[in-house]
Amino acid sequence: MCGARAVLTISLLVLVTSEALTESCPTSEWASLMSFKAALNEPNFGIFHSWRGTNCCYGWYGISCDPTTHRVAEITLRGLTVGDNHRRYKYTKTTKNGYMTGHISPSICNLTRLSSITVSDWKGISGNIPWILISGKIPYDIGRLTQLMVLNLADNHISGRIPTTLVNLFNLMQLDLRNNAIGGPIPGNIGQLKKLNRAFLSHNRINGRIPRSISNIYGLADLDLSLNRLSGPIPFSLGQMPVLDSLNLKYNKLTGRIPRTLLASRMSHLDLSRNALRGPIPDVFSETSYFINLDLSRNNLNGLIPKSMALALYIGHVDFSHNHLFGKIPVASSLSHLPPASFVYNRHLCGKPLQPCTHSHIHKHE
């Protein structure tokens, strides 16, 4: 009898626990995830094999819920090998159309307690073979997700523009949209993202100017806008940002002069290569200058290499090649390690590590 009662008790406990777990996932959020799943297609990974039942907070691959509110908090889908009921779903060379395709359903915008969205390829296992390759546009109503701190849609084929509602994500800390086909301008009021500390928008088709409002983001430490179609001048206010440590603007169509503030800032990584910048390199280096990487190559820069570079505390990699610089390269211990490749393809530039200077090198201008 005791055994039967124990079995009955355990059965009731399992039933109650199961019901509690089921109730922990709101029906509306379950429906939103079902719509999200329906917009995607992945025939081989088994990512969605665990998406069974009505409780999206229990055992669903890539879904995490807040333990207190039981609302969906994170969606993390990467191109990983997924296990489901002791089965393994792997990408092999014989797998055809093995990657996830489709688009991001607007239904995701109904999950208003989301703090993190990651739908991004991961090539650590498959080498250069894409595991996830979604297309379509970023849902316009993405701005409804005001609790969002991480938005990572990198390494896909997303097109369209960056929705203007994105600036409503007041808690956003990391934005990663690199390696897509996004076009149009950066929202002019992107500076409203006051908590943003990392923004990666590289390798897209973004055009227009760099919004000055970006400099209003106090804690922004890493900004990558490279490999786009940005034009116009570089806002001088970018060099006045107190935390910005890495700025990458290479492979754009930027014009005008290099703002003095950029080279006088506390940045350690600055890449302005392959643009149409002109004029001299600002002579503003100082004892606090600490550049791990400084790349100004393949522009239309002219004039002398600043003598103040000799004052720099540290200069690691430098590339001034493919410009119109002339005169003598400053002699300094901070520059003595630089190879000839850092200075080649300039006009009348001389001194170590290039050829010795002559009278014509020093005095002949363009």
C-alpha positions as CSV (number, residue, x, y, z in Angstrom):
1,M,0.0,0.0,0.0
2,C,2.8,2.4,0.9
3,G,4.4,1.7,-2.5
4,A,1.2,2.5,-4.3
5,R,0.8,5.7,-2.3
6,A,4.3,6.7,-3.1
7,V,3.8,6.1,-6.8
8,L,0.6,8.1,-6.7
9,T,2.3,10.9,-4.8
10,I,5.1,11.0,-7.3
11,S,2.7,11.0,-10.2
12,L,0.7,13.9,-8.8
13,L,4.0,15.8,-8.1
14,V,5.1,15.2,-11.7
15,L,1.7,16.4,-13.0
16,V,1.7,19.5,-10.8
17,T,5.3,20.3,-11.8
18,S,4.5,19.7,-15.4
19,E,1.5,22.0,-15.2
20,A,3.6,24.7,-13.4
21,L,6.2,24.5,-16.1
22,T,3.5,24.7,-18.8
23,E,2.0,27.7,-17.2
24,S,5.4,29.4,-16.9
25,C,5.4,30.1,-20.6
26,P,2.7,32.7,-21.7
27,T,0.6,31.5,-24.6
28,S,1.2,34.7,-26.4
29,E,5.0,34.2,-26.3
30,W,4.7,30.6,-27.3
31,A,2.7,31.7,-30.4
32,S,5.2,34.4,-31.2
33,L,8.0,31.8,-31.1
34,M,6.0,29.5,-33.3
35,S,5.7,32.3,-35.9
36,F,9.4,33.0,-35.6
37,K,10.2,29.3,-36.2
38,A,7.8,29.1,-39.2
39,A,9.7,31.9,-41.0
40,L,12.9,29.9,-40.8
41,N,14.0,26.7,-42.5
42,E,16.8,24.4,-41.2
43,P,16.6,20.8,-42.5
44,N,19.6,19.2,-40.9
45,F,20.8,20.9,-37.7
46,G,18.0,19.8,-35.5
47,I,17.9,23.2,-33.9
48,F,14.1,23.2,-33.6
49,H,13.7,19.5,-32.7
50,S,13.5,20.5,-29.0
51,W,10.8,23.1,-29.7
52,R,8.0,20.8,-28.6
53,G,5.0,21.2,-26.3
54,T,3.6,24.5,-25.1
55,N,6.3,25.5,-22.6
56,C,8.9,27.5,-24.4
57,C,10.8,28.1,-21.1
58,Y,11.6,24.4,-20.6
59,G,14.2,22.6,-22.8
60,W,13.8,24.6,-25.9
61,Y,17.2,25.0,-27.6
62,G,18.4,28.6,-27.8
63,I,15.6,29.9,-25.6
64,S,16.1,31.3,-22.1
65,C,13.5,32.7,-19.8
66,D,13.7,35.0,-16.8
67,P,13.4,32.7,-13.7
68,T,11.2,35.2,-11.9
69,T,8.8,36.5,-14.5
70,H,9.0,33.3,-16.7
71,R,9.0,35.5,-19.8
72,V,11.3,34.8,-22.8
73,A,14.5,36.7,-22.1
74,E,17.0,35.4,-24.7
75,I,17.1,33.9,-28.2
76,T,20.5,32.5,-29.1
77,L,20.7,30.6,-32.4
78,R,24.1,30.0,-33.8
79,G,25.4,27.5,-36.3
80,L,26.4,24.9,-33.8
81,T,26.0,21.1,-33.6
82,V,22.8,20.5,-31.7
83,G,22.0,17.4,-29.7
84,D,18.4,16.2,-29.3
85,N,17.4,12.9,-27.6
86,H,21.0,11.6,-28.0
87,R,21.0,12.3,-31.7
88,R,23.5,14.6,-33.3
89,Y,22.8,16.8,-36.3
90,K,26.0,17.8,-38.0
91,Y,27.0,19.5,-41.1
92,T,28.9,17.3,-43.5
93,K,30.3,17.8,-47.0
94,T,27.4,15.7,-48.4
95,T,24.7,17.8,-46.6
96,K,22.8,19.9,-49.2
97,N,21.2,23.2,-48.2
98,G,22.2,22.4,-44.7
99,Y,22.2,25.9,-43.4
100,M,19.3,27.8,-41.8
101,T,17.5,30.1,-44.2
102,G,14.4,32.3,-44.1
103,H,13.8,35.6,-42.4
104,I,13.2,37.1,-39.0
105,S,9.5,37.2,-38.3
106,P,8.0,40.5,-37.0
107,S,6.4,38.3,-34.3
108,I,9.7,38.5,-32.5
109,C,8.8,42.1,-31.6
110,N,6.0,40.8,-29.4
111,L,8.5,39.3,-27.0
112,T,8.8,42.6,-25.1
113,R,11.0,41.2,-22.3
114,L,13.8,40.1,-24.5
115,S,17.2,41.2,-23.4
116,S,19.3,39.4,-26.0
117,I,18.8,38.3,-29.6
118,T,21.6,36.4,-31.4
119,V,20.8,34.9,-34.8
120,S,24.3,34.7,-36.3
121,D,26.5,32.3,-38.1
122,W,29.4,30.6,-36.3
123,K,32.1,29.2,-38.5
124,G,34.3,27.6,-35.8
125,I,33.2,24.1,-36.8
126,S,32.3,24.4,-40.5
127,G,35.2,26.6,-41.6
128,N,34.0,29.0,-44.4
129,I,30.7,27.1,-44.8
130,P,27.7,29.2,-43.5
131,W,25.6,27.5,-41.0
132,I,23.0,30.3,-40.7
133,L,22.2,32.5,-43.6
134,I,19.0,34.4,-43.2
135,S,17.8,37.2,-45.4
136,G,14.9,39.7,-45.4
137,K,14.8,42.9,-43.3
138,I,15.2,43.8,-39.7
139,P,11.6,44.0,-38.4
140,Y,10.5,47.7,-38.3
141,D,9.0,47.3,-34.8
142,I,12.3,46.2,-33.3
143,G,12.1,49.4,-31.3
144,R,9.4,47.9,-29.1
145,L,12.0,45.6,-27.4
146,T,13.0,48.3,-25.0
147,Q,14.7,45.8,-22.6
148,L,17.1,44.6,-25.3
149,M,20.7,44.8,-24.4
150,V,22.3,42.7,-27.2
151,L,21.2,42.5,-30.9
152,N,23.5,40.3,-33.0
153,L,22.4,39.5,-36.5
154,A,26.0,39.3,-38.0
155,D,27.1,37.2,-40.9
156,N,23.8,36.8,-42.7
157,H,22.3,38.3,-45.8
158,I,19.9,40.8,-44.2
159,S,19.0,43.7,-46.5
160,G,16.9,46.8,-46.3
161,R,17.6,49.7,-44.0
162,I,18.4,50.0,-40.3
163,P,14.9,50.7,-38.9
164,T,14.5,54.2,-37.4
165,T,12.8,52.6,-34.4
166,L,16.2,51.0,-33.5
167,V,17.0,54.2,-31.6
168,N,14.2,53.4,-29.1
169,L,16.3,50.5,-27.7
170,F,17.5,52.6,-24.8
171,N,19.1,49.7,-23.0
172,L,21.1,48.4,-26.0
173,M,24.7,47.8,-25.2
174,Q,25.9,45.7,-28.1
175,L,24.8,46.1,-31.7
176,D,26.3,43.7,-34.3
177,L,25.0,43.9,-37.9
178,R,28.3,43.3,-39.7
179,N,28.6,41.2,-42.8
180,N,25.1,41.7,-44.3
181,A,23.6,43.6,-47.2
182,I,22.1,46.5,-45.2
183,G,21.8,49.7,-47.1
184,G,20.6,53.3,-46.5
185,P,21.9,55.7,-43.9
186,I,22.6,55.3,-40.2
187,P,19.7,56.8,-38.3
188,G,20.6,60.4,-37.6
189,N,19.5,60.2,-34.0
190,I,21.5,57.0,-33.2
191,G,23.0,59.0,-30.4
192,Q,19.9,58.2,-28.3
193,L,21.4,54.8,-27.6
194,K,23.1,56.1,-24.5
195,K,24.2,52.7,-23.2
196,L,25.8,51.5,-26.4
197,N,29.4,50.4,-25.9
198,R,30.1,48.3,-29.0
199,A,28.7,48.9,-32.5
200,F,29.7,46.8,-35.5
201,L,28.1,47.8,-38.8
202,S,31.0,46.9,-41.1
203,H,30.8,45.1,-44.5
204,N,27.3,46.4,-45.6
205,R,26.0,48.9,-48.1
206,I,25.4,51.7,-45.7
207,N,25.6,55.2,-47.3
208,G,25.2,58.8,-46.3
209,R,27.2,60.6,-43.7
210,I,28.4,59.6,-40.3
211,P,25.9,61.1,-37.8
212,R,27.4,63.5,-35.4
213,S,25.0,62.3,-32.7
214,I,27.2,59.2,-32.4
215,S,29.6,61.3,-30.3
216,N,26.8,61.7,-27.7
217,I,27.2,58.1,-26.7
218,Y,29.4,58.5,-23.7
219,G,30.4,54.9,-23.2
220,L,31.0,53.8,-26.8
221,A,34.3,52.1,-26.8
222,D,34.4,50.2,-30.2
223,L,32.9,51.6,-33.4
224,D,33.4,49.8,-36.8
225,L,31.8,51.3,-39.9
226,S,34.3,49.9,-42.3
227,L,33.6,48.5,-45.8
228,N,30.5,50.6,-46.5
229,R,29.7,53.5,-48.7
230,L,29.8,56.3,-46.2
231,S,30.7,59.8,-47.6
232,G,31.3,63.3,-46.4
233,P,33.7,64.4,-43.7
234,I,34.6,62.6,-40.5
235,P,32.9,64.5,-37.6
236,F,35.6,66.1,-35.4
237,S,33.5,65.2,-32.3
238,L,34.4,61.5,-32.7
239,G,37.8,62.4,-31.4
240,Q,36.3,64.0,-28.3
241,M,34.6,60.8,-27.1
242,P,36.0,60.0,-23.7
243,V,35.8,56.2,-23.9
244,L,36.2,55.4,-27.7
245,D,39.3,53.2,-28.0
246,S,38.8,51.7,-31.5
247,L,37.5,53.4,-34.6
248,N,37.5,51.7,-38.0
249,L,36.3,53.7,-41.0
250,K,38.4,52.0,-43.8
251,Y,37.0,51.2,-47.3
252,N,34.5,54.1,-47.5
253,K,34.2,57.3,-49.5
254,L,35.0,59.7,-46.8
255,T,36.4,63.1,-47.8
256,G,37.8,66.2,-46.2
257,R,40.7,66.4,-43.7
258,I,41.6,64.2,-40.8
259,P,40.2,65.9,-37.7
260,R,42.9,66.9,-35.3
261,T,40.9,65.5,-32.4
262,L,41.3,61.9,-33.7
263,L,45.1,61.9,-33.5
264,A,45.1,63.8,-30.2
265,S,42.6,61.4,-28.6
266,R,43.2,58.4,-26.4
267,M,42.4,55.9,-29.1
268,S,44.7,52.9,-29.5
269,H,43.2,51.6,-32.8
270,L,42.4,54.0,-35.6
271,D,41.9,52.9,-39.2
272,L,41.0,55.5,-41.9
273,S,42.6,53.7,-44.8
274,R,41.2,53.5,-48.3
275,N,39.1,56.7,-48.3
276,A,39.5,60.0,-50.1
277,L,40.9,62.1,-47.2
278,R,43.2,65.0,-48.1
279,G,45.4,67.5,-46.5
280,P,48.3,67.1,-44.0
281,I,48.4,64.7,-41.1
282,P,47.7,66.8,-38.0
283,D,50.8,67.5,-36.0
284,V,49.2,66.8,-32.6
285,F,50.9,63.7,-31.2
286,S,52.1,64.0,-27.6
287,E,53.6,62.0,-24.7
288,T,50.2,60.4,-24.0
289,S,49.8,59.1,-27.6
290,Y,49.5,55.3,-27.6
291,F,48.6,53.8,-30.9
292,I,48.6,50.0,-31.2
293,N,47.4,50.4,-34.8
294,L,47.3,53.6,-36.9
295,D,46.4,53.2,-40.6
296,L,46.0,56.2,-42.8
297,S,47.1,54.5,-46.0
298,R,45.6,54.8,-49.5
299,N,44.2,58.3,-49.2
300,N,45.2,61.7,-50.7
301,L,47.2,63.0,-47.8
302,N,50.1,65.3,-48.4
303,G,52.7,67.3,-46.5
304,L,55.2,66.2,-43.9
305,I,55.0,63.3,-41.4
306,P,54.4,65.1,-38.1
307,K,57.5,65.7,-36.0
308,S,55.4,65.3,-32.9
309,M,55.2,61.6,-33.6
310,A,58.7,61.4,-32.0
311,L,57.0,62.3,-28.7
312,A,54.5,59.4,-28.7
313,L,54.6,57.1,-25.8
314,Y,54.0,54.1,-28.0
315,I,53.3,53.4,-31.7
316,G,52.9,49.8,-32.8
317,H,51.7,49.3,-36.4
318,V,51.6,52.3,-38.7
319,D,50.7,52.5,-42.3
320,F,51.1,55.9,-44.2
321,S,51.7,54.2,-47.6
322,H,50.0,55.2,-50.9
323,N,49.6,58.9,-50.2
324,H,51.4,62.1,-51.3
325,L,53.6,62.6,-48.3
326,F,57.1,64.2,-48.7
327,G,60.1,65.2,-46.6
328,K,62.1,63.4,-43.9
329,I,60.6,60.7,-41.7
330,P,61.1,61.8,-38.0
331,V,63.9,60.0,-36.2
332,A,62.6,58.5,-32.9
333,S,62.8,55.3,-31.0
334,S,59.1,55.0,-31.2
335,L,59.3,54.8,-35.0
336,S,62.6,52.9,-35.4
337,H,60.9,49.5,-35.6
338,L,58.6,50.4,-38.5
339,P,59.3,48.6,-41.9
340,P,59.6,50.3,-45.3
341,A,56.1,49.1,-46.1
342,S,54.7,51.7,-43.7
343,F,55.9,54.5,-45.9
344,V,56.2,53.3,-49.5
345,Y,54.4,54.8,-52.4
346,N,54.6,58.4,-51.3
347,R,56.1,61.4,-53.1
348,H,59.6,62.4,-52.1
349,L,59.4,60.7,-48.7
350,C,62.9,59.8,-47.3
351,G,64.9,58.8,-44.3
352,K,65.0,55.5,-42.4
353,P,63.6,53.0,-43.1
354,L,63.5,54.4,-46.7
355,Q,66.4,55.8,-48.7
356,P,68.5,58.6,-47.3
357,C,67.3,62.1,-47.8
358,T,68.7,64.5,-50.4
359,H,68.2,68.2,-51.0
360,S,65.4,67.5,-53.4
361,H,63.6,65.2,-51.0
362,I,63.5,67.9,-48.3
363,H,62.7,70.9,-50.4
364,K,60.7,69.7,-53.4
365,H,57.0,69.9,-52.8
366,E,54.2,68.7,-55.0
